[in-house]
Amino acid sequence: AVVSSQSTGEETGVELENLTVEEGDLTVEEEDLAVEEEAMKHEVPSLAEIMEGGAPAEYIPLLVVNFLLVLFVMVLLVRAVNEHRRFVTKYTMQGLCTLGIILVIPIFSVMYYSGVIVPKAMAKVTFIAETYEAISLLFFLRLILTFMGGKNETRVQLKGQKVALTSPPLCCLVCLPHVKFSKKFLFIHEMFVIQLAVLQLVLGYIDLLIGLDESHKYPAALLEETYSHYFHIFILFSLVLAVYGLGGIYHSAEHQLQHYRIFEKFILYKAFVTVVKVEELLVTMVAENISVELGVGAIPTHLRVHLWLYTLVLLQAAVVFPFLLRAYSVQDYQIPIVKQKKQDKKEEDEEEKEGEVVEMTQYVSFPDAAQLECSSADEKQTDV
């Protein structure tokens, strides 16, 4: 009886161990299923899957409206390129930089519309748009130097001039000292702008690779959530540094650049890009935490919300782009000519005034010392 009870206990213990192992296997399987379900929530269907699985009623109308908005932007772009083309031959650097900045909004429009048509390509087209936008700051920097007559002319005109270090976003730090404009000052501020383009390209490419990772061990959506926040923080800090670099150069030559409306030029295209990024961040947070199921057919809830966001972005592009073209008008090419004409007219007026003074001195004669002696001797003889 004792032996049988011991064997029965051993068998029971083995069974309990087997049950524990099976429960552990089930727990691991449940965790894997949960991870897969979480990844499936972020999965984006292809265009073929949308056509086969169905789409919301507003999908086709949104495609048509977005196409018309993109077409409007492209027509304005062709017209602007045709206007600037006449001056590119004579003002090559200024024309190329201007066109490079103007292209930011059309590129955003085309890329986001491509994301509406092919949702799976949204990560790729966003990478292209944001990288070009970072590079456009280099065009803006070069445009400022071109307005000054080039980098060498900028150094000559501003050499030794006292410059405040309180450019935005450090405008509140009034305790910062004034420094003299020098070659080193210009080089450091140029590096502040260049580092944004490099960092955006590198981190954006890494973020794109993580987003395209389809491994079961490292779900793309979960891995992207882990690292994207750090990438966005780094890029935001880099953007602030680039804006400070541009602000330092602009405030150094603010008097010479007063006719070019630099602030208006910068704020129009940069505000558009900033607003788009903020809207995308807010909409993503709302789509992740929304409790109402809005998915229809092959389009899940988060994608349906983003479709409306992309439409809003294209609408904003169509509204802002005409004002951007007005800020970067062909009149900027005439400003040096007008300034030169004013300078020539001023020199002509000074020459005319000098000529009038010479003529007056010719007509007015003053007696010399000999004449004064003769006149005084005549007066004495007359008195005698």
Kinemage of the C-alpha trace (Angstrom):
@kinemage 1
@onewidth
@group {chain A} dominant
@subgroup {mainchain}
@vectorlist {calphas} color= white
{ca ala a 1} P 0.000 0.000 0.000
{ca val a 2} L 2.839 2.362 0.893
{ca val a 3} L 4.630 1.575 -2.371
{ca ser a 4} L 1.458 2.052 -4.370
{ca ser a 5} L 0.732 5.371 -2.670
{ca gln a 6} L 4.270 6.596 -3.416
{ca ser a 7} L 3.965 5.608 -7.060
{ca thr a 8} L 0.567 7.287 -7.228
{ca gly a 9} L 2.064 10.470 -5.762
{ca glu a 10} L 4.911 10.410 -8.234
{ca glu a 11} L 2.494 10.003 -11.121
{ca thr a 12} L 0.390 12.865 -9.794
{ca gly a 13} L 3.477 15.066 -9.518
{ca val a 14} L 4.462 14.238 -13.085
{ca glu a 15} L 0.960 15.054 -14.276
{ca leu a 16} L 1.047 18.376 -12.444
{ca glu a 17} L 4.394 19.174 -14.010
{ca asn a 18} L 3.035 18.301 -17.454
{ca leu a 19} L 0.018 20.523 -16.830
{ca thr a 20} L 2.299 23.370 -15.735
{ca val a 21} L 4.388 22.978 -18.866
{ca glu a 22} L 1.269 22.924 -21.009
{ca glu a 23} L -0.041 26.037 -19.272
{ca gly a 24} L 3.318 27.690 -19.885
{ca asp a 25} L 3.145 26.769 -23.561
{ca leu a 26} L -0.348 28.205 -23.734
{ca thr a 27} L 0.834 31.405 -22.052
{ca val a 28} L 3.655 31.780 -24.591
{ca glu a 29} L 1.238 31.094 -27.426
{ca glu a 30} L -1.189 33.649 -26.036
{ca glu a 31} L 1.595 36.216 -25.825
{ca asp a 32} L 2.603 35.481 -29.410
{ca leu a 33} L -1.019 35.831 -30.506
{ca ala a 34} L -1.311 39.128 -28.648
{ca val a 35} L 1.821 40.415 -30.315
{ca glu a 36} L 0.563 39.330 -33.726
{ca glu a 37} L -2.808 40.973 -33.072
{ca glu a 38} L -1.068 44.200 -32.049
{ca ala a 39} L 0.985 44.091 -35.226
{ca met a 40} L -2.119 43.377 -37.322
{ca lys a 41} L -3.714 46.565 -35.998
{ca his a 42} L -0.924 48.557 -37.653
{ca glu a 43} L -0.945 46.572 -40.881
{ca val a 44} L -1.757 48.648 -43.933
{ca pro a 45} L -3.564 47.005 -46.863
{ca ser a 46} L -2.392 47.297 -50.441
{ca leu a 47} L -4.437 48.936 -53.190
{ca ala a 48} L -5.473 45.506 -54.557
{ca glu a 49} L -6.651 44.414 -51.094
{ca ile a 50} L -8.685 47.599 -50.762
{ca met a 51} L -10.346 47.049 -54.121
{ca glu a 52} L -11.093 43.408 -53.324
{ca gly a 53} L -12.076 43.789 -49.668
{ca gly a 54} L -14.096 46.967 -50.041
{ca ala a 55} L -13.592 50.558 -48.896
{ca pro a 56} L -15.642 53.315 -47.200
{ca ala a 57} L -18.111 55.268 -49.263
{ca glu a 58} L -15.909 58.379 -49.173
{ca tyr a 59} L -12.780 56.631 -50.519
{ca ile a 60} L -13.352 57.277 -54.257
{ca pro a 61} L -14.627 60.881 -53.752
{ca leu a 62} L -11.555 61.613 -51.621
{ca leu a 63} L -9.310 60.305 -54.386
{ca val a 64} L -11.013 62.608 -56.897
{ca val a 65} L -10.885 65.674 -54.635
{ca asn a 66} L -7.255 65.051 -53.760
{ca phe a 67} L -6.376 64.660 -57.429
{ca leu a 68} L -7.951 68.045 -58.215
{ca leu a 69} L -6.031 69.687 -55.365
{ca val a 70} L -2.736 68.214 -56.573
{ca leu a 71} L -3.540 69.256 -60.142
{ca phe a 72} L -4.172 72.837 -58.967
{ca val a 73} L -0.811 72.943 -57.196
{ca met a 74} L 1.009 71.509 -60.221
{ca val a 75} L -0.568 74.071 -62.592
{ca leu a 76} L 0.627 76.888 -60.321
{ca leu a 77} L 4.070 75.273 -60.194
{ca val a 78} L 4.376 75.103 -63.998
{ca arg a 79} L 3.362 78.750 -64.242
{ca ala a 80} L 5.909 79.780 -61.592
{ca val a 81} L 8.711 77.796 -63.231
{ca asn a 82} L 7.932 79.456 -66.557
{ca glu a 83} L 8.150 82.916 -64.935
{ca his a 84} L 11.429 82.234 -63.127
{ca arg a 85} L 12.976 80.516 -66.137
{ca arg a 86} L 13.564 83.868 -67.831
{ca phe a 87} L 15.866 85.003 -65.019
{ca val a 88} L 17.711 81.748 -64.297
{ca thr a 89} L 20.212 82.385 -67.093
{ca lys a 90} L 21.355 85.708 -65.608
{ca tyr a 91} L 20.714 84.944 -61.920
{ca thr a 92} L 21.508 81.228 -61.897
{ca met a 93} L 22.115 80.631 -58.195
{ca gln a 94} L 19.218 82.789 -57.029
{ca gly a 95} L 16.845 81.165 -59.529
{ca leu a 96} L 17.826 77.596 -58.634
{ca cys a 97} L 17.546 78.238 -54.890
{ca thr a 98} L 14.156 79.894 -55.339
{ca leu a 99} L 12.826 76.986 -57.395
{ca gly a 100} L 14.255 74.510 -54.866
{ca ile a 101} L 12.295 76.167 -52.055
{ca ile a 102} L 9.118 76.496 -54.098
{ca leu a 103} L 9.174 72.746 -54.839
{ca val a 104} L 8.652 71.821 -51.166
{ca ile a 105} L 4.863 72.121 -51.202
{ca pro a 106} L 4.361 70.377 -54.603
{ca ile a 107} L 6.581 67.486 -53.455
{ca phe a 108} L 4.557 67.144 -50.248
{ca ser a 109} L 1.349 67.187 -52.303
{ca val a 110} L 2.490 64.515 -54.751
{ca met a 111} L 3.955 62.290 -52.024
{ca tyr a 112} L 0.879 62.445 -49.797
{ca tyr a 113} L -1.432 61.793 -52.730
{ca ser a 114} L 0.700 58.771 -53.593
{ca gly a 115} L 0.176 57.627 -50.002
{ca val a 116} L -3.571 57.939 -50.427
{ca ile a 117} L -3.544 55.779 -53.554
{ca val a 118} L -1.031 53.222 -52.239
{ca pro a 119} L -1.219 53.242 -48.414
{ca lys a 120} L 1.636 50.732 -48.097
{ca ala a 121} L 3.974 53.276 -49.693
{ca met a 122} L 3.215 56.015 -47.158
{ca ala a 123} L 6.389 55.384 -45.129
{ca lys a 124} L 8.556 55.695 -48.244
{ca val a 125} L 6.910 58.847 -49.614
{ca thr a 126} L 6.956 60.515 -46.189
{ca phe a 127} L 10.686 59.838 -45.964
{ca ile a 128} L 11.223 61.469 -49.372
{ca ala a 129} L 9.118 64.543 -48.506
{ca glu a 130} L 10.704 65.158 -45.088
{ca thr a 131} L 14.241 64.643 -46.387
{ca tyr a 132} L 13.729 67.129 -49.210
{ca glu a 133} L 12.203 69.611 -46.780
{ca ala a 134} L 15.347 69.408 -44.617
{ca ile a 135} L 17.542 69.922 -47.696
{ca ser a 136} L 15.457 72.957 -48.680
{ca leu a 137} L 16.895 74.819 -45.671
{ca leu a 138} L 20.256 74.664 -47.452
{ca phe a 139} L 18.611 76.342 -50.447
{ca phe a 140} L 17.235 79.025 -48.143
{ca leu a 141} L 20.652 79.639 -46.592
{ca arg a 142} L 22.249 79.917 -50.008
{ca leu a 143} L 19.485 82.280 -51.140
{ca ile a 144} L 20.249 84.659 -48.252
{ca leu a 145} L 23.946 84.670 -49.129
{ca thr a 146} L 23.070 85.240 -52.791
{ca phe a 147} L 20.985 88.283 -51.880
{ca met a 148} L 24.089 89.620 -50.122
{ca gly a 149} L 26.175 89.096 -53.269
{ca gly a 150} L 27.720 85.755 -52.326
{ca lys a 151} L 29.580 84.305 -49.353
{ca asn a 152} L 32.754 86.369 -49.899
{ca glu a 153} L 30.801 89.593 -50.291
{ca thr a 154} L 28.873 88.778 -47.105
{ca arg a 155} L 32.120 88.439 -45.181
{ca val a 156} L 33.392 91.751 -46.577
{ca gln a 157} L 30.200 93.687 -45.809
{ca leu a 158} L 29.648 92.285 -42.304
{ca lys a 159} L 33.249 91.876 -41.141
{ca gly a 160} L 33.729 93.270 -37.647
{ca gln a 161} L 30.039 94.060 -37.191
{ca lys a 162} L 28.664 93.304 -33.715
{ca val a 163} L 26.044 90.551 -33.742
{ca ala a 164} L 23.726 89.511 -30.915
{ca leu a 165} L 23.490 85.807 -30.078
{ca thr a 166} L 19.839 86.158 -29.084
{ca ser a 167} L 18.374 84.844 -32.342
{ca pro a 168} L 15.213 82.716 -32.044
{ca pro a 169} L 14.668 80.456 -30.187
{ca leu a 170} L 17.188 82.051 -27.777
{ca cys a 171} L 15.632 85.512 -28.058
{ca cys a 172} L 14.689 85.519 -24.361
{ca leu a 173} L 18.288 85.022 -23.188
{ca val a 174} L 19.243 88.692 -23.105
{ca cys a 175} L 22.296 87.837 -21.019
{ca leu a 176} L 24.088 86.412 -24.057
{ca pro a 177} L 26.956 88.645 -25.222
{ca his a 178} L 27.493 90.352 -28.568
{ca val a 179} L 30.189 88.973 -30.838
{ca lys a 180} L 31.865 90.256 -33.978
{ca phe a 181} L 30.884 88.833 -37.324
{ca ser a 182} L 33.747 86.774 -38.697
{ca lys a 183} L 34.537 83.888 -40.997
{ca lys a 184} L 34.291 81.512 -38.037
{ca phe a 185} L 30.864 82.880 -37.054
{ca leu a 186} L 29.518 82.299 -40.561
{ca phe a 187} L 31.006 78.790 -40.750
{ca ile a 188} L 29.490 77.699 -37.404
{ca his a 189} L 26.020 78.914 -38.340
{ca glu a 190} L 26.274 77.194 -41.720
{ca met a 191} L 27.072 73.926 -39.915
{ca phe a 192} L 23.972 74.407 -37.751
{ca val a 193} L 21.874 74.332 -40.928
{ca ile a 194} L 23.748 71.513 -42.655
{ca gln a 195} L 23.489 69.124 -39.705
{ca leu a 196} L 19.675 69.046 -40.027
{ca ala a 197} L 19.823 67.707 -43.580
{ca val a 198} L 22.361 65.034 -42.595
{ca leu a 199} L 20.494 63.963 -39.442
{ca gln a 200} L 17.120 63.891 -41.191
{ca leu a 201} L 18.548 61.718 -43.962
{ca val a 202} L 20.260 59.242 -41.615
{ca leu a 203} L 17.548 58.914 -38.954
{ca gly a 204} L 14.776 58.981 -41.532
{ca tyr a 205} L 16.425 56.145 -43.436
{ca ile a 206} L 16.835 54.060 -40.259
{ca asp a 207} L 13.220 54.745 -39.301
{ca leu a 208} L 12.144 53.674 -42.781
{ca leu a 209} L 14.044 50.387 -42.497
{ca ile a 210} L 12.449 49.683 -39.112
{ca gly a 211} L 9.015 50.436 -40.497
{ca leu a 212} L 9.560 48.075 -43.416
{ca asp a 213} L 10.741 45.229 -41.177
{ca glu a 214} L 8.195 42.394 -41.518
{ca ser a 215} L 9.902 39.916 -39.204
{ca his a 216} L 7.625 37.967 -36.817
{ca lys a 217} L 10.191 38.238 -34.073
{ca tyr a 218} L 10.359 42.037 -34.330
{ca pro a 219} L 6.926 43.319 -35.397
{ca ala a 220} L 7.385 46.456 -37.448
{ca ala a 221} L 4.746 48.523 -35.678
{ca leu a 222} L 5.968 47.730 -32.175
{ca leu a 223} L 9.624 48.273 -33.013
{ca glu a 224} L 8.805 51.505 -34.797
{ca glu a 225} L 6.935 52.792 -31.747
{ca thr a 226} L 9.979 52.058 -29.592
{ca tyr a 227} L 12.530 54.041 -31.617
{ca ser a 228} L 10.521 56.632 -33.552
{ca his a 229} L 9.967 58.771 -30.464
{ca tyr a 230} L 13.719 59.112 -29.938
{ca phe a 231} L 14.237 59.860 -33.625
{ca his a 232} L 11.595 62.587 -33.558
{ca ile a 233} L 13.180 64.156 -30.467
{ca phe a 234} L 16.607 64.230 -32.129
{ca ile a 235} L 15.187 65.704 -35.334
{ca leu a 236} L 13.215 68.328 -33.395
{ca phe a 237} L 16.360 69.420 -31.543
{ca ser a 238} L 18.241 69.469 -34.855
{ca leu a 239} L 15.508 71.645 -36.400
{ca val a 240} L 15.740 74.162 -33.548
{ca leu a 241} L 19.508 74.340 -34.037
{ca ala a 242} L 19.109 74.870 -37.806
{ca val a 243} L 16.583 77.671 -37.287
{ca tyr a 244} L 18.990 79.312 -34.841
{ca gly a 245} L 21.753 79.141 -37.446
{ca leu a 246} L 19.586 80.760 -40.099
{ca gly a 247} L 18.386 83.396 -37.640
{ca gly a 248} L 21.934 84.328 -36.694
{ca ile a 249} L 22.951 84.936 -40.303
{ca tyr a 250} L 19.743 86.802 -41.107
{ca his a 251} L 19.952 89.154 -38.115
{ca ser a 252} L 23.577 89.886 -38.979
{ca ala a 253} L 22.513 91.204 -42.406
{ca glu a 254} L 19.006 92.350 -41.545
{ca his a 255} L 19.629 95.901 -42.776
{ca gln a 256} L 20.967 94.736 -46.142
{ca leu a 257} L 18.108 92.218 -46.572
{ca gln a 258} L 15.218 94.473 -45.588
{ca his a 259} L 13.896 94.677 -49.179
{ca tyr a 260} L 13.653 90.904 -49.663
{ca arg a 261} L 10.969 90.021 -47.025
{ca ile a 262} L 13.058 87.149 -45.660
{ca phe a 263} L 10.787 86.494 -42.681
{ca glu a 264} L 7.708 86.139 -44.893
{ca lys a 265} L 9.551 83.803 -47.241
{ca phe a 266} L 10.717 81.562 -44.401
{ca ile a 267} L 7.557 81.429 -42.332
{ca leu a 268} L 5.237 80.506 -45.225
{ca tyr a 269} L 6.831 77.235 -46.274
{ca lys a 270} L 8.223 76.297 -42.852
{ca ala a 271} L 4.925 76.891 -41.075
{ca phe a 272} L 3.174 74.625 -43.593
{ca val a 273} L 5.572 71.750 -42.937
{ca thr a 274} L 5.434 72.235 -39.151
{ca val a 275} L 1.635 72.272 -39.106
{ca val a 276} L 1.534 69.082 -41.192
{ca lys a 277} L 3.842 67.263 -38.763
{ca val a 278} L 1.863 68.414 -35.710
{ca glu a 279} L -1.424 67.373 -37.315
{ca glu a 280} L -0.015 63.963 -38.215
{ca leu a 281} L 1.214 63.430 -34.651
{ca leu a 282} L -2.141 64.400 -33.135
{ca val a 283} L -4.168 62.309 -35.584
{ca thr a 284} L -1.922 59.294 -34.941
{ca met a 285} L -2.508 59.609 -31.196
{ca val a 286} L -6.265 59.879 -31.726
{ca ala a 287} L -6.337 56.905 -34.109
{ca glu a 288} L -4.393 54.733 -31.629
{ca asn a 289} L -6.675 55.529 -28.687
{ca ile a 290} L -10.052 55.761 -30.405
{ca ser a 291} L -12.587 53.290 -29.023
{ca val a 292} L -15.065 53.450 -31.912
{ca glu a 293} L -14.538 50.996 -34.742
{ca leu a 294} L -14.474 52.964 -38.003
{ca gly a 295} L -12.889 50.345 -40.209
{ca val a 296} L -14.776 49.351 -43.345
{ca gly a 297} L -13.785 46.466 -45.574
{ca ala a 298} L -10.031 46.247 -46.009
{ca ile a 299} L -9.418 49.719 -44.540
{ca pro a 300} L -8.859 49.654 -40.751
{ca thr a 301} L -9.771 52.478 -38.393
{ca his a 302} L -6.354 54.155 -38.236
{ca leu a 303} L -6.001 54.202 -42.020
{ca arg a 304} L -9.459 55.680 -42.514
{ca val a 305} L -8.637 58.487 -40.085
{ca his a 306} L -5.342 59.133 -41.876
{ca leu a 307} L -7.091 59.350 -45.248
{ca trp a 308} L -8.968 62.384 -43.979
{ca leu a 309} L -5.706 63.788 -42.630
{ca tyr a 310} L -4.025 63.454 -46.042
{ca thr a 311} L -6.950 65.272 -47.630
{ca leu a 312} L -6.550 68.084 -45.096
{ca val a 313} L -2.815 68.307 -45.893
{ca leu a 314} L -3.494 68.578 -49.626
{ca leu a 315} L -6.135 71.244 -48.998
{ca gln a 316} L -3.677 73.263 -46.917
{ca ala a 317} L -1.067 72.924 -49.651
{ca ala a 318} L -3.486 74.284 -52.246
{ca val a 319} L -4.310 77.273 -49.993
{ca val a 320} L -0.740 78.144 -48.926
{ca phe a 321} L 1.017 77.627 -52.272
{ca pro a 322} L -0.322 80.793 -54.016
{ca phe a 323} L 0.917 82.914 -51.087
{ca leu a 324} L 4.283 81.170 -51.245
{ca leu a 325} L 4.616 81.981 -54.943
{ca arg a 326} L 3.744 85.596 -54.205
{ca ala a 327} L 6.512 85.767 -51.584
{ca tyr a 328} L 9.047 84.275 -54.023
{ca ser a 329} L 8.039 86.462 -56.955
{ca val a 330} L 10.215 87.474 -59.878
{ca gln a 331} L 10.427 90.976 -58.430
{ca asp a 332} L 13.292 89.753 -56.245
{ca tyr a 333} L 15.476 89.629 -59.343
{ca gln a 334} L 14.830 93.355 -59.954
{ca ile a 335} L 15.765 94.532 -56.440
{ca pro a 336} L 19.534 94.702 -57.130
{ca ile a 337} L 18.829 96.649 -60.338
{ca val a 338} L 16.531 99.087 -58.520
{ca lys a 339} L 19.075 99.523 -55.715
{ca gln a 340} L 21.826 100.135 -58.280
{ca lys a 341} L 19.655 102.713 -60.081
{ca lys a 342} L 19.017 104.518 -56.796
{ca gln a 343} L 22.730 104.477 -56.034
{ca asp a 344} L 23.551 105.812 -59.520
{ca lys a 345} L 20.925 108.534 -59.187
{ca lys a 346} L 22.301 109.500 -55.804
{ca glu a 347} L 25.812 109.767 -57.248
{ca glu a 348} L 24.493 111.844 -60.166
{ca asp a 349} L 22.741 114.222 -57.761
{ca glu a 350} L 25.951 114.628 -55.767
{ca glu a 351} L 27.890 115.338 -58.953
{ca glu a 352} L 25.312 117.932 -60.019
{ca lys a 353} L 25.562 119.641 -56.642
{ca glu a 354} L 29.359 119.731 -56.904
{ca gly a 355} L 29.063 121.194 -60.413
{ca glu a 356} L 26.741 123.927 -59.176
{ca val a 357} L 29.204 124.851 -56.433
{ca val a 358} L 32.037 125.085 -58.990
{ca glu a 359} L 29.954 127.320 -61.249
{ca met a 360} L 29.102 129.619 -58.358
{ca thr a 361} L 32.767 129.964 -57.434
{ca gln a 362} L 33.550 130.911 -61.023
{ca tyr a 363} L 31.045 133.792 -61.035
{ca val a 364} L 31.911 135.119 -57.577
{ca ser a 365} L 35.399 136.795 -57.478
{ca phe a 366} L 37.130 137.650 -54.226
{ca pro a 367} L 39.920 140.368 -54.108
{ca asp a 368} L 43.410 139.113 -53.425
{ca ala a 369} L 46.034 140.748 -51.160
{ca ala a 370} L 47.581 142.986 -53.921
{ca gln a 371} L 44.164 144.384 -54.863
{ca leu a 372} L 43.446 145.144 -51.225
{ca glu a 373} L 46.774 147.045 -50.857
{ca cys a 374} L 46.094 149.122 -53.987
{ca ser a 375} L 42.597 149.964 -52.858
{ca ser a 376} L 43.863 151.021 -49.421
{ca ala a 377} L 46.591 153.261 -51.034
{ca asp a 378} L 43.959 154.914 -53.276
{ca glu a 379} L 41.797 155.573 -50.268
{ca lys a 380} L 44.731 157.222 -48.417
{ca gln a 381} L 45.579 159.402 -51.454
{ca thr a 382} L 41.959 160.431 -51.731
{ca asp a 383} L 41.879 161.392 -48.082
{ca val a 384} L 45.055 163.507 -48.473
